[in-house]
Amino acid sequence: MKKLAAVALVAVGVVSVWQLRGGDDAPPDSSNPVLDRIWVDKLPTTERETFNIFVVLEDDEFGVFDSRSMWKGHFEFFKVKDVKQGHVRIHYPQTGETETLHGKVRRCSERDFDYCLELTGGSRGVTRYFSKEEWVIDGVHGQAALATRVDQLVR
């Protein structure tokens, strides 16, 4: 778990610059459960294994797609333009592109995660992410606070 914490911390530090086994289909409590939560496509088992992170911070109006291992990665930040139930309109400042991400969140118990996210409409990241109940980014403002919160969540 310390490796995951280090990898997640590295991923968020960049901000400074499941086979379904059943479960309740109710999404987490939120007007848009995709927001303010850490999403990953898997938990890495080695330092060189690549995994994907997706985060959207509603209050700070930014987010990131990040694909990385402990040693190498690629990220792209975006600005949040509009948030409605089930979708987020985003803008990539680097390229000038705008797109609308559609997310469907459900409770699941796949791979020991609590939530599953099917993400469509985007050209970055992957289409399936997972999260745990405690991976909520609650009341975090600023990049250093986010890095600290992620470190706490994945320990």
C-alpha positions as CSV (number, residue, x, y, z in Angstrom):
1,M,0.0,0.0,0.0
2,K,2.9,2.3,0.5
3,K,3.8,2.0,-3.1
4,L,0.3,3.0,-4.1
5,A,0.5,6.0,-1.8
6,A,3.8,7.1,-3.3
7,V,2.4,6.6,-6.9
8,A,-0.8,8.5,-6.1
9,L,1.2,11.3,-4.4
10,V,3.4,11.6,-7.4
11,A,0.3,11.8,-9.6
12,V,-1.2,14.5,-7.6
13,G,2.1,16.2,-7.1
14,V,2.1,16.7,-10.8
15,V,-0.8,19.1,-10.1
16,S,1.8,21.4,-8.8
17,V,3.2,21.9,-12.1
18,W,-13.6,-5.2,-12.2
19,Q,-15.6,-8.4,-13.0
20,L,-19.0,-7.4,-11.4
21,R,-19.8,-9.5,-8.3
22,G,-23.0,-7.8,-7.5
23,G,-24.0,-5.0,-5.1
24,D,-26.4,-2.1,-4.8
25,D,-26.7,0.0,-7.9
26,A,-27.2,3.2,-6.0
27,P,-24.4,5.8,-6.7
28,P,-22.6,7.6,-3.9
29,D,-24.3,10.6,-2.3
30,S,-23.7,13.6,-4.5
31,S,-25.5,15.6,-7.2
32,N,-22.7,14.3,-9.5
33,P,-20.9,11.4,-8.0
34,V,-18.0,11.6,-10.5
35,L,-16.8,14.8,-8.8
36,D,-14.5,15.2,-5.9
37,R,-13.4,11.6,-5.8
38,I,-10.2,9.7,-6.8
39,W,-10.8,7.3,-9.7
40,V,-8.3,4.6,-10.9
41,D,-8.5,1.9,-13.5
42,K,-6.6,-0.5,-11.2
43,L,-4.2,-0.6,-8.3
44,P,-0.6,-1.2,-9.5
45,T,1.2,-4.3,-8.1
46,T,4.7,-3.3,-9.1
47,E,6.6,0.0,-9.4
48,R,6.6,-0.2,-13.2
49,E,3.0,-1.1,-13.8
50,T,1.1,1.7,-15.5
51,F,-2.3,2.7,-14.2
52,N,-4.7,5.6,-14.8
53,I,-6.0,8.3,-12.5
54,F,-9.0,10.5,-13.1
55,V,-10.0,13.4,-10.8
56,V,-12.4,16.3,-11.2
57,L,-12.5,19.0,-8.4
58,E,-15.8,20.8,-8.7
59,D,-15.0,23.8,-6.4
60,D,-11.6,24.4,-7.9
61,E,-13.0,23.8,-11.4
62,F,-10.1,21.7,-12.7
63,G,-9.3,18.0,-13.2
64,V,-6.6,15.7,-14.5
65,F,-6.2,12.6,-16.6
66,D,-3.0,10.8,-15.5
67,S,-1.4,7.6,-16.8
68,R,1.7,6.6,-14.9
69,S,3.8,4.1,-13.0
70,M,6.0,5.0,-10.1
71,W,8.8,6.1,-12.5
72,K,7.1,7.5,-15.6
73,G,3.9,9.2,-16.5
74,H,1.8,11.4,-18.7
75,F,-0.8,13.8,-17.5
76,E,-3.2,16.4,-19.0
77,F,-5.1,18.9,-16.9
78,F,-8.4,20.4,-17.9
79,K,-10.7,23.2,-16.8
80,V,-14.3,22.4,-15.8
81,K,-16.7,24.5,-17.8
82,D,-20.1,23.1,-16.9
83,V,-21.4,20.4,-14.5
84,K,-24.7,18.7,-14.7
85,Q,-26.1,15.4,-13.4
86,G,-24.3,12.7,-15.3
87,H,-21.9,14.9,-17.3
88,V,-19.1,17.4,-17.1
89,R,-18.1,19.8,-19.9
90,I,-14.3,20.3,-19.9
91,H,-11.7,22.4,-21.8
92,Y,-8.1,21.4,-22.3
93,P,-6.1,24.7,-22.2
94,Q,-3.0,23.2,-23.9
95,T,-4.9,22.2,-27.1
96,G,-8.0,24.3,-27.0
97,E,-10.2,21.3,-27.2
98,T,-13.5,21.1,-25.4
99,E,-15.5,17.9,-24.8
100,T,-18.4,16.6,-22.7
101,L,-17.7,13.6,-20.4
102,H,-20.6,11.4,-19.6
103,G,-20.2,9.3,-16.4
104,K,-22.4,6.6,-15.0
105,V,-21.5,5.6,-11.4
106,R,-22.8,2.6,-9.6
107,R,-22.0,0.7,-6.5
108,C,-20.0,-2.4,-7.1
109,S,-17.7,-4.9,-5.3
110,E,-15.4,-5.5,-8.2
111,R,-11.7,-5.9,-7.3
112,D,-12.4,-4.8,-3.8
113,F,-13.6,-1.4,-5.0
114,D,-16.9,0.2,-3.9
115,Y,-17.8,2.2,-7.0
116,C,-17.5,1.7,-10.7
117,L,-17.5,4.5,-13.3
118,E,-18.2,4.1,-17.0
119,L,-16.9,7.2,-18.7
120,T,-17.8,8.1,-22.3
121,G,-17.4,11.1,-24.6
122,G,-13.7,11.7,-23.8
123,S,-10.6,11.4,-25.9
124,R,-8.3,10.9,-22.9
125,G,-8.0,8.3,-20.2
126,V,-9.8,5.0,-20.1
127,T,-13.5,4.3,-20.1
128,R,-13.7,2.3,-16.9
129,Y,-12.6,3.5,-13.5
130,F,-13.0,2.4,-9.9
131,S,-13.0,4.1,-6.5
132,K,-13.3,3.3,-2.8
133,E,-15.8,4.7,-0.3
134,E,-13.1,6.7,1.5
135,W,-11.5,8.2,-1.6
136,V,-13.6,11.3,-1.4
137,I,-11.8,14.6,-1.8
138,D,-13.8,16.6,0.7
139,G,-13.2,20.3,1.2
140,V,-9.8,20.3,-0.5
141,H,-8.7,23.6,-2.1
142,G,-5.3,24.0,-3.8
143,Q,-2.8,21.6,-5.1
144,A,-0.8,21.0,-1.9
145,A,-4.0,20.2,0.0
146,L,-5.0,17.7,-2.7
147,A,-1.6,16.0,-2.6
148,T,-1.9,15.7,1.2
149,R,-5.5,14.3,1.0
150,V,-4.6,11.7,-1.6
151,D,-1.7,10.5,0.6
152,Q,-4.1,10.1,3.5
153,L,-6.7,8.2,1.4
154,V,-4.5,5.6,0.0
155,R,-2.6,4.7,3.2
